[in-house]
Amino acid sequence: MNLPQPRPGFSPQEYLEWEKLQETRNEYIAGEVFAMVGARDAHNTVSGNLYMLFRTHLRGGPCRTFAVDM
């Protein structure tokens, strides 16, 4: 597992610019940057089930659902 990457004083805008250049996904919390771990099978199963539930529920309306990040 990756260890947190402390970045004291990292502003939200600085983080967003820095994140664009990274190969891995990170999370920004209170000025610090943490490497995100990959999703597990259970996470993908729950995510897929929720996507289908919302998609079915919202069908025919003005809202759209997406299975992954947009």
N, CA, C and O of each residue as an XYZ file, in Angstrom:
280
protein
N       0.844     -1.179      0.000
C       0.000      0.000      0.000
C       0.885      1.236      0.000
O       1.949      1.236      0.618
N       0.461      2.274     -0.677
C       1.221      3.514     -0.748
C       1.043      4.327      0.521
O      -0.026      4.334      1.131
N       2.099      5.003      0.902
C       2.047      5.859      2.082
C       1.585      7.252      1.684
O       1.752      7.658      0.534
N       0.995      7.998      2.644
C       0.560      9.358      2.335
C       1.731     10.213      1.873
O       2.866     10.028      2.312
N       1.437     11.143      0.986
C       2.438     12.073      0.498
C       2.121     13.449      1.068
O       1.332     14.187      0.478
N       2.726     13.815      2.218
C       2.375     15.094      2.832
C       2.784     16.276      1.950
O       3.889     16.307      1.406
N       1.886     17.235      1.819
C       2.131     18.443      1.039
C       1.556     19.643      1.803
O       0.610     20.274      1.331
N       2.110     19.961      2.963
C       1.558     21.096      3.709
C       1.584     22.362      2.861
O       2.552     22.624      2.147
N       0.524     23.134      2.946
C       0.457     24.383      2.221
C       0.038     24.241      0.758
O       0.027     25.230      0.025
N      -0.298     23.053      0.332
C      -0.769     22.821     -1.030
C      -2.174     23.410     -1.123
O      -3.084     22.926     -0.450
N      -2.366     24.429     -1.930
C      -3.709     24.994     -2.079
C      -4.534     24.069     -2.975
O      -3.966     23.275     -3.725
N      -5.859     24.158     -2.910
C      -6.677     23.322     -3.790
C      -6.337     23.521     -5.269
O      -6.281     22.547     -6.019
N      -6.109     24.770     -5.702
C      -5.775     25.028     -7.100
C      -4.416     24.439     -7.466
O      -4.257     23.886     -8.555
N      -3.427     24.551     -6.564
C      -2.106     23.952     -6.809
C      -2.223     22.435     -6.939
O      -1.588     21.820     -7.795
N      -3.047     21.846     -6.073
C      -3.244     20.393     -6.149
C      -3.843     19.993     -7.498
O      -3.364     19.054     -8.133
N      -4.883     20.698     -7.936
C      -5.533     20.346     -9.203
C      -4.563     20.437    -10.377
O      -4.596     19.591    -11.271
N      -3.706     21.446    -10.384
C      -2.707     21.572    -11.452
C      -1.685     20.442    -11.367
O      -1.314     19.860    -12.387
N      -1.232     20.132    -10.162
C      -0.256     19.055     -9.945
C      -0.852     17.706    -10.329
O      -0.186     16.882    -10.955
N      -2.115     17.484     -9.950
C      -2.780     16.186    -10.185
C      -2.869     15.877    -11.681
O      -2.785     14.710    -12.065
N      -3.034     16.879    -12.525
C      -3.120     16.670    -13.973
C      -1.872     15.981    -14.530
O      -1.941     15.297    -15.551
N      -0.737     16.162    -13.860
C       0.538     15.630    -14.345
C       0.889     14.260    -13.761
O       1.910     13.679    -14.128
N       0.056     13.739    -12.856
C       0.371     12.498    -12.164
C      -0.134     11.275    -12.923
O      -1.169     11.323    -13.588
N       0.617     10.175    -12.811
C       0.205      8.912    -13.437
C      -0.766      8.131    -12.560
O      -1.561      7.338    -13.065
N      -0.703      8.350    -11.256
C      -1.599      7.656    -10.330
C      -2.621      8.646     -9.787
O      -2.411      9.859     -9.826
N      -3.720      8.117     -9.286
C      -4.760      8.966     -8.709
C      -4.412      9.278     -7.264
O      -3.867      8.443     -6.542
N      -4.736     10.489     -6.861
C      -4.451     10.943     -5.508
C      -5.689     11.603     -4.930
O      -6.639     11.931     -5.641
N      -5.650     11.789     -3.611
C      -6.750     12.427     -2.906
C      -6.187     13.602     -2.118
O      -5.120     13.493     -1.516
N      -6.884     14.701     -2.120
C      -6.457     15.929     -1.440
C      -7.307     16.124     -0.205
O      -8.529     16.235     -0.299
N      -6.660     16.169      0.972
C      -7.381     16.366      2.233
C      -6.616     17.381      3.068
O      -5.485     17.129      3.484
N      -7.231     18.519      3.310
C      -6.678     19.556      4.190
C      -5.227     19.893      3.862
O      -4.387     19.976      4.758
N      -4.936     20.083      2.587
C      -3.600     20.481      2.181
C      -2.614     19.351      1.981
O      -1.481     19.592      1.565
N      -3.018     18.119      2.266
C      -2.143     16.969      2.083
C      -2.644     16.095      0.948
O      -3.844     16.043      0.675
N      -1.713     15.403      0.284
C      -2.041     14.541     -0.841
C      -1.771     13.091     -0.436
O      -0.717     12.767      0.111
N      -2.751     12.226     -0.719
C      -2.636     10.808     -0.398
C      -2.859      9.995     -1.666
O      -3.810     10.237     -2.410
N      -1.979      9.031     -1.905
C      -2.151      8.139     -3.045
C      -3.383      7.276     -2.797
O      -3.594      6.792     -1.685
N      -4.188      7.085     -3.825
C      -5.388      6.259     -3.702
C      -5.067      4.837     -4.131
O      -4.341      4.619     -5.100
N      -5.608      3.882     -3.408
C      -5.402      2.483     -3.760
C      -6.436      2.066     -4.793
O      -7.490      2.690     -4.915
N      -6.133      1.016     -5.531
C      -7.068      0.511     -6.531
C      -8.309     -0.087     -5.896
O      -8.299     -0.490     -4.733
N      -9.368     -0.136     -6.671
C     -10.634     -0.688     -6.181
C     -10.558     -2.210     -6.109
O      -9.817     -2.841     -6.862
N     -11.308     -2.773     -5.223
C     -11.370     -4.226     -5.063
C     -12.629     -4.760     -5.729
O     -13.500     -3.995     -6.143
N     -12.711     -6.073     -5.827
C     -13.847     -6.733     -6.465
C     -15.166     -6.308     -5.823
O     -16.133     -6.005     -6.523
N     -15.202     -6.287     -4.503
C     -16.440     -5.914     -3.808
C     -16.845     -4.477     -4.156
O     -18.029     -4.189     -4.333
N     -15.878     -3.592     -4.251
C     -16.163     -2.204     -4.606
C     -16.781     -2.119     -5.996
O     -17.768     -1.411     -6.197
N     -16.208     -2.831     -6.945
C     -16.731     -2.805     -8.310
C     -18.115     -3.424     -8.408
O     -18.940     -2.973     -9.203
N     -18.377     -4.444     -7.617
C     -19.699     -5.068     -7.601
C     -20.745     -4.090     -7.074
O     -21.807     -3.929     -7.675
N     -20.447     -3.442     -5.959
C     -21.374     -2.458     -5.384
C     -21.569     -1.298     -6.357
O     -22.696     -0.860     -6.586
N     -20.477     -0.804     -6.926
C     -20.553      0.301     -7.872
C     -21.426     -0.052     -9.073
O     -22.261      0.752     -9.487
N     -21.243     -1.239     -9.632
C     -22.043     -1.671    -10.777
C     -23.514     -1.820    -10.433
O     -24.386     -1.437    -11.213
N     -23.784     -2.380     -9.257
C     -25.178     -2.543     -8.830
C     -25.865     -1.195     -8.627
O     -27.020     -1.022     -9.016
N     -25.158     -0.235     -8.018
C     -25.737      1.091     -7.819
C     -25.964      1.803     -9.145
O     -26.981      2.472     -9.330
N     -25.019      1.658    -10.066
C     -25.182      2.263    -11.383
C     -26.460      1.764    -12.050
O     -27.255      2.565    -12.543
N     -26.663      0.456    -12.069
C     -27.854     -0.103    -12.713
C     -29.136      0.308    -11.994
O     -30.155      0.567    -12.634
N     -29.086      0.367    -10.668
C     -30.250      0.790     -9.890
C     -30.637      2.225    -10.242
O     -31.802      2.510    -10.517
N     -29.650      3.126    -10.231
C     -29.927      4.525    -10.566
C     -30.345      4.674    -12.026
O     -31.261      5.437    -12.333
N     -29.686      3.958    -12.919
C     -30.010      4.063    -14.345
C     -31.466      3.659    -14.597
O     -32.194      4.342    -15.317
N     -31.874      2.552    -14.002
C     -33.244      2.067    -14.163
C     -34.236      3.066    -13.562
O     -35.266      3.365    -14.167
N     -33.922      3.576    -12.379
C     -34.820      4.502    -11.691
C     -34.967      5.823    -12.453
O     -36.053      6.402    -12.487
N     -33.885      6.294    -13.059
C     -33.897      7.601    -13.720
C     -34.275      7.545    -15.192
O     -34.376      8.585    -15.843
N     -34.483      6.355    -15.721
C     -34.805      6.213    -17.148
C     -36.034      7.046    -17.508
O     -37.040      7.035    -16.798
N     -35.931      7.764    -18.619
C     -37.051      8.575    -19.098
C     -37.069      9.987    -18.559
O     -37.880     10.804    -18.994
N     -36.181     10.294    -17.610
C     -36.137     11.642    -17.043
C     -34.967     12.434    -17.595
O     -34.254     11.964    -18.482
N     -34.772     13.624    -17.076
C     -33.704     14.486    -17.589
C     -32.305     14.143    -17.064
O     -31.313     14.658    -17.580
N     -32.217     13.294    -16.062
C     -30.921     12.965    -15.458
C     -30.266     11.780    -16.161
O     -30.944     10.915    -16.715
N     -28.922     11.759    -16.126
C     -28.168     10.651    -16.699
C     -27.248     10.066    -15.641
O     -26.850     10.763    -14.708
N     -26.913      8.810    -15.777
C     -25.976      8.162    -14.870
C     -24.730      7.755    -15.637
O     -24.783      7.507    -16.842
N     -23.618      7.687    -14.936
C     -22.359      7.258    -15.510
C     -21.731      6.235    -14.584
O     -21.777      6.385    -13.363
N     -21.140      5.187    -15.166
C     -20.571      4.111    -14.373
C     -19.185      4.448    -13.831
O     -18.743      3.853    -12.848
N     -18.503      5.388    -14.457
C     -17.142      5.731    -14.022
C     -16.990      7.248    -13.947
O     -17.918      7.989    -14.273
N     -15.823      7.701    -13.520
C     -15.556      9.131    -13.369
C     -15.836      9.898    -14.643
O     -15.589      9.419    -15.750
N     -16.343     11.066    -14.467
C     -16.567     11.978    -15.606
C     -15.780     13.239    -15.363
O     -15.812     14.154    -16.186
